[in-house]
Amino acid sequence: MSDQQPQPNDEAIPEVVSQSTQVDFLLKSCLAEQEDIKDKIKEQREMLKNVLETDASYHELKDKMNELNKRRKEIVTKLSNTAAVSQVKEEMNGLRQAQKELKQKLARYLAQYVETSGMRSFEDPKGGIRKIVTVYTLEKAGA
């Protein structure tokens, strides 16, 4: 056996580089457009907020809502301190945790299923066909 690794076809390299450069450009363009739209939405939201805050009837209603929310929170706190509500909350938290763990387990099993079978759909227990979707997201480094 030779220690040399197979060399890629020299003619294919410029095409791959060109495609990579195009995809990189498209990603950067898309991200820039996303930021621009985000800034425009922020600006529009600020304009709307300014219009609402200058209206006296809006302020009056907002103050009434704040008072009602304060009273509602007091009642919720009072009710939450009862043993029955505390027990229900604990049970709900346990169920949410179990649901989260089951979702993670399902994701791992689906990845294995796609890898081993090559199929991107699955028949659920009720006979319905479920499509397996791979999701890609972009996060800032170190997040």
Contacts in CASP RR format, 6 or more apart in sequence:
PFRMAT RR
TARGET T0000
AUTHOR 0000-0000-0000
METHOD contacts of the structure
MODEL  1
MSDQQPQPNDEAIPEVVSQSTQVDFLLKSCLAEQEDIKDKIKEQREMLKN
VLETDASYHELKDKMNELNKRRKEIVTKLSNTAAVSQVKEEMNGLRQAQK
ELKQKLARYLAQYVETSGMRSFEDPKGGIRKIVTVYTLEKAGA
31 138 0 8 1.000
52 58 0 8 1.000
53 59 0 8 1.000
79 85 0 8 1.000
80 86 0 8 1.000
80 89 0 8 1.000
110 122 0 8 1.000
110 132 0 8 1.000
113 119 0 8 1.000
113 122 0 8 1.000
113 132 0 8 1.000
114 120 0 8 1.000
114 132 0 8 1.000
114 134 0 8 1.000
119 132 0 8 1.000
120 131 0 8 1.000
120 132 0 8 1.000
121 129 0 8 1.000
121 130 0 8 1.000
121 131 0 8 1.000
121 132 0 8 1.000
122 129 0 8 1.000
122 130 0 8 1.000
122 132 0 8 1.000
123 129 0 8 1.000
123 130 0 8 1.000
124 130 0 8 1.000
END
